[in-house]
Every structure is written in C-alpha cells, then in structure tokens.
Amino acid sequence: MDILITIQHPAHVHFFKHAIDEFEARGHDVHVRALDKDVALSLLDAYDIDYKVLGSRDGSVTRAALATLAIECRLYREAKRIQPDVMTAIGGVGASHVAQLVGAKCVVFTDTEHATLSNAITFPFADEVATPGCYRDDAGAKQYRYPSYHELAYLHPDRFDPDPSALDGLPVEADDTYAVLRLVSWGAAHDVGDAGLDRLTELVTRLEDAGATVLVSAEDDALPPELAGYDIDIHPALIHHVLAYADLFVGESGTMASESAVLGTPTVYVHSTNPGLMDDLASFDLLFGYHGEDRNERAVRRALDILRSSNDDWDDRRQSLFNQKVDATDVIVQRVLVAAS
C-alpha cells in the first residue's frame, strides 16, 4: 500500500514519525511531502525520514494564498505519479483536495477548532476527520473521536524517555531550577488577530528573581533584541528533553504548551483563544491557560506561584492523564489502515 503524508509544520514531523516507522515495518510504502516551514526539514533530516519539498508559505496573506495554490499543484503532480491508496495530514487542506482528484482516501487529523477557514475548506473533502475527544466542534458524520492528544503520538511514555545529556551545551543541568519561555511570530492563518505575552523583559527578570534560570525559544523574528542572550541554542529534535526537565513553561505556543503539560512540566499558556485541548489539560492541573485582557498579569502571578511552591505532585497529575489517554501513534496507524481497507 502507498501512503502519502504531507507535513506543514515541525510538530507534524513529531506526530507522524513513529507511525511512519510502523507503516514501513508492515511493508507499506510511505511518501512524505513537506513544506519548508521553520525547522520541519531539519527534523525530517534528524529522524532520517525521506521527503521531498513542496515549497514554502511565507509573507503576506495574499502571498501565502498564492503559495498555497502552487503547493497544491505540486502535491497533485506528486500524488498523480505515486497513486497513493491513502493521503493523510494534520489540517490537511491540500491533502483532502488532492486525494479527491487522484481517487485516494484521505484521513485528516486536527485539534484546532479556531482554524475555521482551513477546516471549512478541508472537512467536506476528507473521508475521515480524526480529533481528540476534547475537540469542541462537531465535524459531522466523518468525525472520529479518540481519547488522546496529538502530542501523545511522540511523548507518550512508550515513545519518549528524557535524556539529561540533551542539555549539554545549555547553561542548565537537569536538576537545576529553570524555566522555558516560548514566543511565537503569530504568522499562521489561524493566528490572525491573536496575541500572547507582552513586557517580556520584565517577565524574564521576575522569573529570575524567583530563582529560575530562563531559557527562551522563539520563532522567526519573535525574539526581542534585548533577550538575544537567552535564546536556546539546541537542535530542534532535542527540545522535548529540555521541556521534560524544566520546572516551568511559560509560552504563547499551543503546541509547546501542550507538549510541556503532557511531560509533567508545570505549564502556563497565554493566548487570546482557549481551545478544548487546553481545557482538557487544565482539568488535570497540568496546564494553566490565560486569555482575555488581563491574561499577562494573571499568567505571571501563576508562574511565580509555581516557582515558589513546594508542590511535587506533578508526576501524579501526569499519571492521572495517562490513565485516561492512549498512545496516539496507535490511533494514526489504525485510522489510516482502516481508511485504506
């Protein structure tokens, strides 16, 4: 069987990497087509995944829209040549359209309710829309809900074991008190109108005053010049080890916030939206989400409280989560193979 996977974001590489291994171990041919987005290609290289690049989608909304059309055309040419049995992706705008044109089944995975435009032009063309059980929206008869998160395709304990040597070269060790601050560029289509943290220099100072070394991870041009010395200089494939040993995560990135939470790292998430995934993680007291006009001050207060607290039950909270969630890679493999059959 031929399976065509499209990658639009670095997190999609993590999501599919173990499923790719499973498919290939069962004798299926996997074809990966990727966008040149942030560190996605570096991750594909690090995991030794063969791929071809479809293009990139940067710049203004108009330029991004034109690039999307060009990317779909390239994907169509690739799919027509490969003749896949199944196409799959996170989000899956291009995959759902092209699958219709080449007669392939299409399984779309999503956990992003506020990607309203993308969802509207994707779901009608997909054969199945697979969502975490906490996904708030109703995608209709095609929706398949499963008890897990995207992040548990690669951070489930059966898939990931943190390695303290991954911190070599950073100004911290695994048993040091440190906080990771994640900043995003707000360039994605579903980010339009969103905003996260402000007064970043003051935030870093307050975290340091509370006893934490601060490491900053930033997308593109999101890092203010005055915080350049805090930037994490590490291969992107190692970032989850850094998150696993952190005492605190504060950030604007929904992906990295949910990754930190499932790793058992106290997580403060600042955003102007509140997706179902974040509410579900909050129900296990692993993540504290703040949105609204006063989100910054409330988030900072919570972050400082966490650093000053003597609570050490984060592993118990994490175990409570795993008592209710499954390995998402198993779900990916099952849904793709079911679609093909």
Secondary structure, 3 states (H helix, E strand, C coil): CEEEEEECCHHHHHHHHHHHHHHHHCCCEEEEEEECCCCHHHHHHHCCCCCEEEECCCCCHHHHHHHHHHHHHHHHHHHHHHCCCEEEEECCHHHHHHHHHHCCEEEEECCCCCCHHHHHCCHHHCCEEEEECCCCCCCHHHEEEECCCHHHHCCCCCCCCCCHHHHCCCCCCCCCCEEEEEECCCCCHHHCCCCCCCCHHHHHHHHHHCCCEEEEEECCCCCCHHHHHHECCCCHHHHHHHHHHCCEEEECCHHHHHHHHHCCCCEEEECCCCCHHHHHHHCCCCEEEECCCCHHHHHHHHHHHHHHCCCCCHHHHHHHHHCCCCCHHHHHHHHHHHHHC
